[in-house]
Amino acid sequence: MWVEVDDFAMTVESKLTDEVPALYSSMHLIYEFAGAGLDREKLRKAVELSQDKYCGVSAMYRKIMDIIWEIRISEENFNGRSM
C-alpha cells in the first residue's frame, strides 16, 4: 500500500488533569497529508495500522489515556505553495 505524498505534518493536542503533578488524560493526533489525488482510504488504513499494530508508543499510551486520531488532506503543501 504505497501512497506518494508531497507533504506530511502531525499535530498532537492533549489534555492535562487539574491535580499536581498534572498528568495527560487524553490525546488527539492529527495526521495532515498534502498532495494531489490522495487516496483517503489508503491513508486511513496506513494510520490505522500504525496506531493499532506497529506503534509501541501509542500502545503504551492507550493503557493510560484515551487516544483519538483524524486525517486531514490538503491539495496544497504546508508552505502554502500550490501543487
N, C-alpha and C positions, 0 to 999 in steps of 0.2 A: 504494500500500500504506500505508494510514493506520491507526494504532493509537493510540487515546487512552489515555494512562497517567495515573495520579494522582500518581505519584512516580517518580523515577529517581535512581539513585546509581551511581557507578562507582568500583571499588577496583582499585588496581594493586599487585600483590605482585611483588617482584623478588628475584633472587639476585645477589650480588656475587662476583667472583673473590677469591682469597686474596692475590694479589700486590698490590704497591703500584706505581702507583696502582690501586686496586680498580676494576674495570670490571663493568658489568652483563653477566651471562651468560645470563639468561633473564627473561621477564616473563609474568605471569599476570594477565589482565584479567578482572574480574568485573563484568558488567553486571547491575544489580539493578533490576527493574521492579516497581511496585506498582499494583494495580488489579483490579477485579472482571472476571472472564471474559476475561482477556487471551489472545490467540491466540499460543501458543508458536511456531508455525511462521512466522508473520509477523514476530515479534520475531527469530527466528533468521535469517531472510532479511535483515532490515534490518541486523543486526550483521554478518553475513557480507559484505554489500555494502560496508558501512563499512570493514571490515578488508581486503577483497580488492580493492576498486575505488576508493574515494573518499578514504581516509585516507592522505595522504602521509607522515605521521609513522610510522604502522605499517609502511608500505612501506620506509621508510628503516631503521627498527629491525630489521625482518626480515632485512636484509642482514648484520647483525652479531650477532644473537641469536635464540634460539627464543622465539616468542610463542604462547601458548595463550590461549583465552578460554572463558568459560562464561556462561550466562544463569541468573539466579535470579529467580523470580517469587513475589511475596507478595500475599496478599489485603489486607494492611494496609500503610498507608504507613509511612514510616520514622520518623515521630514517635510511632509506637505507637498512633495513632488508628485505630479500626476504620472501614472504609468501608461 
